[in-house]
Amino acid sequence: MSLFEEKNDVVNLINETAPREQVIVAGWVRTKRVAKSFSFIELNDGSCLANIQIIVDEETAGTEILNEIQTGAAIHVIGDLVKSLGKGQMWEIQASKLYLLGRCEDSYPLQKKRHSDEFLREIAHLRPRTNKYSAIARIRSRLSFAIHTFFHEEGFHLINTPIITGSDCEGAGEMFQVTTLDPKKNDDDYSSDFFGKKAHLTVSGQLALETYCMALNKVYTFGPTFRSENSNTARHMAEFWMVEPEMAFASIFDDMNVAEKFVKSVISTIKTQSAADLNLFVQHVDRGLLERLDNIIDSDFIRITYTEAIEILTESNQEFAFKPAWGKDLQSEHERYLTESHFKKPVFVYDWPIDIKAFYMRRNDDGRTVAAMDLLVPGIGELVGGSAREERLDVLLASMTDKGFSEEDYWWYLDTRKNGSVPHAGFGLGFERLIMLVTGVSNIRDVIPFPRTPKNLEF
């Protein structure tokens, strides 16, 4: 059979003709080096960071096919697995048969050199072929599985909350509208629209999740969320993934305990299961990565109130660009000081001012704070945000009125406070922020396969 038969026929031929003492591998060529009558091919199939070297002589493959094989090409190899005499590798394959499955053009952009992250974002459909981005993809996959494993073992039930919603959970108004109406018509009448009312992409699954929390006790959702914030920073995207657990019969302190256990668990898992991939980031991105991750795993997280945090910041004698003051949100520089200079470990800040937090957060007896918490970690800042939810109908109604929310729009949410309401709490964790933490990657656009940002909707 010709070496250039249809791919399915080639695969069938390989399976039929490969002797048991030989191995079969398939993958993409990272590099090819020619030495006299032999060629050395570095092959990678995406399963791990390491390549395997293929040694091919001209008599086995033929000059024609070897000339066709370039960086980026897909090949199938049958050969003997032997101990390697080269440095940095235990094994290599001496090819007895070689099949070219997919040629690669001369203009293939991923050559044997370091490419900038900015350049690779322009070819996001090819960047997983690089060491860095294949490692990020594998870590992202393993982290996802670790998240589901943690909540399963802790007795949580997975709930798929809606992506299209008529409710604004956070009240910021930065939501993408979903409509079938003619965009050329400025008509506020949505009766003829698909849903018969104004609809948006969700910014959070929390409100819907709370209804299941009131029935199943411990639940979580893990899915995409969307925000139309016109922000071109290294920490913001229009589409990102959120992990959101919710627990009945729980307080803000239960919330912090579960969040701490969760963060430590998934980081420990990735350290164990992705050691080789993590080492790439230690070598080329962040030399202090493992030390910082160990600090998170081994530390008892600090718990301080927002008021205590402001006192620490104001008494620090630090020159902050934004002066800390009670009633204002913490800035990145404040978070860095608390986690990297003052405590040198993760910090929970809880009991925040009412005016800067969402309507659903439980009001404290002092009348000026809510039972909300943020988890701040060294190197990343805010990783988790959560709260006890307001379970008291009268207080929730007052909070909605104060913040301008319509009772009519949230009738179903309010109904849960009339029928068996209980204290409950939950939090949200940005999945991409977590990946940034465990890899040391500083730009959120590089830890998601296809970033969605203002003026960018490629791929």
JOHU-V369295 format. One record per residue. SS is DSSP state (h for helix, s for strand, l for the rest). D_CENTER is the distance of its C-alpha to the mean C-alpha in Angstrom with 2 decimals. Layout:
BEGIN
SS/D_CENTER  SS/D_CENTER
END
This chain:
BEGIN
l/46.08  l/44.90  l/41.75  l/40.61  l/40.85  l/38.30  h/34.99  h/35.58  h/39.03  h/37.82  h/35.34  h/38.20  h/40.51  h/38.16  h/37.82  h/41.57  h/42.81  l/40.60  l/42.72  l/41.32  l/41.64  l/39.44  s/35.70  s/33.78  s/30.63  s/28.89  s/26.35  s/26.09  s/28.32  s/26.83  s/30.28  s/33.93  s/36.86  s/40.46  s/43.17  l/46.66  l/46.61  s/43.19  s/39.63  s/36.62  s/33.33  s/29.91  s/27.94  s/24.31  l/23.10  l/19.32  l/19.45  l/19.26  l/19.61  l/23.40  l/25.81  s/29.16  s/32.34  s/34.64  s/38.29  s/40.19  s/43.85  h/45.43  h/47.70  h/44.84  h/42.77  l/45.24  h/45.10  h/44.11  h/40.82  h/39.92  h/40.47  h/38.13  l/35.25  l/33.17  l/29.73  l/27.18  l/29.66  s/28.98  s/31.61  s/32.80  s/34.79  s/37.31  s/38.70  s/39.58  s/37.08  s/38.93  s/38.47  l/37.58  l/39.91  l/37.30  l/35.33  l/31.70  l/31.83  l/33.56  s/34.08  s/34.78  s/36.03  s/39.47  s/39.26  s/42.07  s/40.65  s/38.14  s/36.90  s/35.22  s/32.90  s/31.39  l/32.88  l/31.02  l/32.49  l/33.91  l/31.59  l/28.43  l/26.39  l/24.67  l/27.51  l/27.86  l/26.82  l/23.88  l/22.42  l/20.92  h/17.33  h/19.11  h/21.10  h/18.33  h/16.53  l/19.91  l/19.74  l/16.14  l/17.84  l/19.21  h/16.84  h/15.35  h/18.99  l/18.64  h/18.08  h/15.24  h/13.10  h/14.17  h/13.16  h/9.56  h/9.63  h/11.40  h/9.31  h/6.17  h/9.08  h/10.71  h/8.18  h/8.10  h/11.83  h/12.24  h/11.00  h/13.50  h/16.02  h/16.08  h/16.78  h/19.20  h/21.08  l/21.31  l/22.93  l/20.39  s/20.65  s/17.91  l/18.83  l/17.73  l/18.27  l/19.46  l/17.60  s/20.98  s/22.62  l/25.72  l/24.51  l/22.83  l/21.13  l/20.80  l/23.95  l/22.77  l/23.76  l/20.96  l/20.53  l/20.87  s/24.09  s/24.58  l/28.23  l/30.77  l/33.38  l/34.88  l/32.96  l/36.32  l/37.77  l/37.10  l/37.79  l/36.52  l/37.91  l/35.10  l/37.52  l/37.43  l/33.67  l/31.83  l/30.97  l/34.02  l/32.09  l/29.48  s/25.99  s/22.51  s/18.88  l/17.38  l/15.76  l/15.33  l/16.52  h/18.24  h/21.82  h/22.00  h/20.41  h/23.14  h/25.80  h/24.68  h/24.35  h/28.05  h/28.90  h/26.66  l/26.18  s/22.65  s/19.97  s/16.27  s/14.18  s/10.65  s/10.30  s/10.11  s/11.84  s/13.84  l/15.70  l/18.54  l/18.67  l/20.35  l/18.59  l/18.12  l/16.48  l/13.92  l/11.89  l/12.28  l/11.53  l/13.43  s/10.89  s/7.44  s/6.29  s/8.08  s/9.49  s/13.18  s/16.04  s/19.65  s/22.78  s/26.43  l/29.12  l/26.74  l/27.12  h/24.98  h/25.75  h/24.58  h/21.33  h/20.90  h/22.01  h/19.47  h/16.56  h/17.98  h/18.50  h/15.01  h/13.36  h/16.13  h/15.89  h/12.37  h/12.94  h/16.36  h/15.28  h/13.11  h/16.06  h/18.40  h/16.86  l/15.30  h/18.09  h/19.09  h/15.77  h/15.25  h/18.82  h/18.17  h/16.07  h/18.86  h/21.43  h/20.16  l/17.57  l/18.23  l/21.32  l/20.73  h/17.26  h/18.70  h/21.11  h/18.58  h/16.53  h/19.95  h/20.94  h/18.18  h/19.10  h/22.83  l/23.25  l/24.45  l/22.39  s/24.78  s/25.58  s/27.45  s/28.36  h/27.56  h/31.30  h/31.28  h/28.36  h/30.41  h/33.46  h/31.78  h/30.58  h/33.97  l/35.89  l/33.88  l/36.05  l/33.02  l/33.24  l/30.24  l/29.83  l/29.25  l/31.74  l/30.36  l/32.26  l/32.21  l/30.83  l/28.41  l/24.65  l/23.47  l/22.48  h/20.14  h/23.30  h/24.29  h/21.05  h/21.41  h/25.03  h/24.53  h/21.90  h/23.04  h/26.77  h/28.17  l/26.48  l/24.52  l/22.06  l/19.55  s/21.33  s/21.34  s/23.18  s/24.72  s/27.52  s/26.69  s/29.23  h/29.64  h/29.74  h/26.19  l/24.42  l/24.01  l/27.00  l/25.80  s/25.57  l/28.55  s/31.32  l/32.88  l/36.65  l/37.01  l/36.52  l/34.34  s/30.99  s/28.46  s/26.80  s/23.34  s/21.13  s/18.41  s/16.93  s/17.15  s/16.20  l/17.74  l/16.09  l/13.39  s/15.52  s/14.46  s/11.58  s/13.11  s/15.71  s/18.14  s/21.82  s/24.74  s/25.50  l/28.98  l/30.88  l/34.30  h/35.29  h/37.65  h/35.29  h/32.42  h/34.88  h/36.00  h/32.50  h/31.83  h/35.16  h/34.49  l/31.24  l/32.71  l/31.03  l/33.19  l/34.25  l/34.88  l/31.29  l/30.05  h/33.00  h/31.01  h/28.82  h/32.07  h/33.71  l/31.54  l/33.20  l/36.59  l/36.15  l/35.30  l/33.01  l/31.76  l/29.88  s/26.15  s/22.94  s/19.18  s/16.05  s/12.70  s/9.49  s/6.76  h/3.46  h/2.86  h/6.20  h/6.01  h/5.04  h/7.68  h/9.79  h/10.19  h/10.84  l/12.76  l/11.53  l/12.85  l/11.81  h/8.62  h/10.22  h/9.92  l/6.33  l/6.34  l/9.57  l/11.66  l/11.21  l/13.41  s/15.33  l/19.00  l/21.42  s/18.88  l/18.64  l/19.18  l/18.51
END
